[in-house]
Amino acid sequence: MTTIPNPAANIGRATLGFLADVGRLAVFLARSVGAIFSPPFYFGNQLRQMLSVGYYSLPVVGLTALFTGAVLAQQIYIGTGRFDAESTVPTIVVFGITRELGPVIASLMVAGRVSAAMAAELGTMRVTEQIDALTTLATNPFRYLIAPRILAATLMMPLLVLISDIIGVMGGWLLSTTVLNYNSIGYLQRSLDFMETWDVVSGLIKAGIFGFILSLMGCYQGFNSSGGAQGVGRATTNAVVSASILILAANYAVTSIVFTD
């Protein structure tokens, strides 16, 4: 006898599974935030994670920002040339880099590096029962493993994005002055004249939020992985994908709240 699929049952199972995942993530989030503010504090772990997230991410963030600023300036020049408005290139470049492209692209690049690394490391510790061993030794894994990683990413992302903003704007300046024949001093002066402090600060606020998101998803996926090497690979993939989607969604939400003018 052939069983006829029940679409309502499939939708119900998917909905219940989604709600269960949201609940597990909420509990994990609450425990992680609680671990950040409760002793003992593992400063050695904290410094190592800050070095890993911040310093070792500089090359990929810097190169990405440089080429992003350059291609942004080129595309804006082509677009505004249709309306004889090439003078707006410096303004739009600094505006786009500091408000949107700097924090978003830097966070996506760091998510691909840091979220994956956190998920792989914690996932390996989970399947080899190292996390269980920490619990046996009366060491809270949330305080020892999770809190340093989340705090490091939250603190270091604004610094990375600030550097990304500078390099991105310089990328636009470099292309504009060497290829598009802009005056160097005039380009920089116009960028400074139209850049507001809030443009930079809002991007740094976004960066802190994005850093929290990408580290949370990396830790969550790795901490809850199972199934050996295949499970660790699945957790790594899920960490990067979920972090990227949440970063883009959070960017829209923060932009809608912050920029109401």
N, C-alpha and C positions, 0 to 999 in steps of 0.2 A: 504494500500500500504506500503510495507516494504522499509524503507529508508536504502540505502547502505552507511555505514560509509565512510567518506572521509579522508584517512590518511593524506593528505596534509593539510587539514583544522585543524586536531588535532595537527599536528606538528607546524603549524602556531600559533595556540592559545597558545600552550606551550611556544613557542619562545617569543611571545609578552608578556606573563605573566612573563617570566624570565627577560626580559629586563625592564619591569616595576618595578619588585622587585629590580633589580640592581640600577635603577634610584632613587628609594625611599631610598635605603641604602646609595647611594652616597650623596644625599641631607642631610640625617641624619648625616652622617660622617662629612660633611662640617660644619653643624651647631654645632655639638658636639666639634669639634676642635676649632671653633671660640669661643665657650663658655668657653673653658679652658683658653684662653688668654685674655678674656675681663672681666672687673669688672661688678658687685661686686663679690668678692671671698668669699665663705662660708667656712671659715677655720674649723669651728666646724664640719660641714658635712664631710669635707676632712679628718680630723683626725679619725672620726668614721669609715669611709670607709677603711682607711688604716689599722686600727685595725682589722676590719672584714675580709679584704682580706688577710692581712699578718699574724697577730698573731694567729687568729683562724684557719688558714689553716696549721699551722705548724705540728700538730699531723698527719694528713693524708699524708702530703708531706713527713715527716720524716719516717714514717713506710713504705711507698711505696718505698722510696729511699733505706732504709736498706735492704729490701727483694730483691729489684732489683739488688743491688750490690752483694748480696750473691749468688743469682741464676746465675747472669752473670759470676761470678768467677767459680762457679761449672761447668757450661756448657763449658766455655773456657778451663778449666782444662781437661774435658773429650775429647773435640775436639782436643786440642793440644797434648794430650797424645798419639794419634795415630801417631804423627810425632816426638815424643820425644822432644817437644818444650814447656814443662810445665813452663819454666822460663819466658815465655812471658805473663803469666797470669796477673801480676801486671800492666804491660804496657798497655795491651788491656783493662783491667778494667778501669783504670783511663782515658784512651783515650775515651772509649765508654761512660762513665758516663758524663764527662765534655762536650764533643762535642754534644752528641745526647740524650742519655737516660735521663740525668738529666733534661735538659730543656723541652723535649717533654713529658715525663711521668708526671713530676710535673705540667706542664701546663694542661694536660688532666685531672688530678685529681682536680686541682683548677677549671677548666671549669665545671666539674660535680658539684662542690659545689657552686662556686661563680656565674657563668653564670646563673645557675638555680635559685639561690636566688635573683639575680638582676631582672630576668625576672618575677619571681613570685611576688616580691614586687612592681615593677613598673606596672605589669599587674593588680594587685589588686587595685592599686591607679587609674589606668585608668578606670577600669570598675565601680569603686565606685565614679568616677568623682572628685577625689582629685586633679588630675593634672589640670583639668579644673578650679577648685577652685583657684589653684595657679596662673593661668593666669588671673583670675578675680581680684585677689589681687595684680596685677602688678608685680608678681614674675616670672621671666623667668625660666621655668622648665628645660631648658637645662643647665643653670648655676647652679641651685639649686640641681637638681637631677642627671643629666647625667655627667656633667664635673667632680664632685668629684669622682664618681665611676670609670670612665675611667682613670683618673689621678692616683687614688690609685692603681688600678691593674697594670698600666704601671710601676709605681715606685716600687711596692712591689714584683713583680714577679722576678726581678733579685736577690733580697735579698733571696727570698724563694729558688730559684734555686741554689744560692751559698751554702746555708745550705744543700740543697738536694745533691749537689756534694760531700760535706764533708761526709755526712752520708752514701751516696752510696759507696764511696771509702772505708769508714770504714767497711761497710757491707761486701765488698769483702775481706778486710783484716781479719775481724773476722772469716769468714768461712775458709779462706785459712790457717790461723794459728792454728785454733782449730780442723779442720776436715781434711784438705789436708796436714798438717804437714810442712807448710812453716815456715821459720825463720821470726820472727816478724820484726826485725830491717832490715833484707835484703829485705823483701817485701816492707816496707815503703820507703827504700832508692831507690829501683828500680823504684817505682812509682814516686818519686820526680825527679829522674834523667831523666826520659823520658817525663815528663809532661812539656809542654810549656805554657807560659803565655797566648798566643793567644788561646790555647784550652779552657781555662776558660773564657776569655773575649768574644770569639765568642758565647759561650753558654749563657752568660749574655745578649748579644745583642739579641739573639733569644728570651730569656725570656721576655725582654721588649716588643718585637713585639707581642709575644703570649699573654702577659697580655693585651695589647691594643685590640687585636682581641677578646679575650674571654669576656672582659667587653663591647666592642662595640656590640657584638651579643646579650649578655644578655640584655643590655639596649634597643637595637633596637626592639627585639622581645617583651619585656614587654611593652615598650612605645606605640607600635602599636597594642597591643592585643585588642580583642573585643569579645563579646559573652558570658559574664559572667564567671562563674567558669570553664566551659569547654574551653573557649578561653584562660584563664590564664594557664590551664594545657597544652594546645597546644603550647602556647608561651614558656613555660618552656622547653618542650621537644625539640622544634625547636631551642631554644637557645643553649642547650647542643650539639645537633647533628651538627648544623651549625658551632659552635665554634670549635668542635673537628675536623671536616673535614677541615676547614680553617687553623687550627694549623698545621695539617699534610701537607697540600699543601704549606703553608708558610715555613715550615721546609725544604721541598725539594728545594724551590726557594732560600731561604737564603743559604743553603748548596751549591747549584750550583754556587751561586755568590761569596761566601766567600772563599770556599775551591776549588781553581782552580788548586792546585798542584797535 
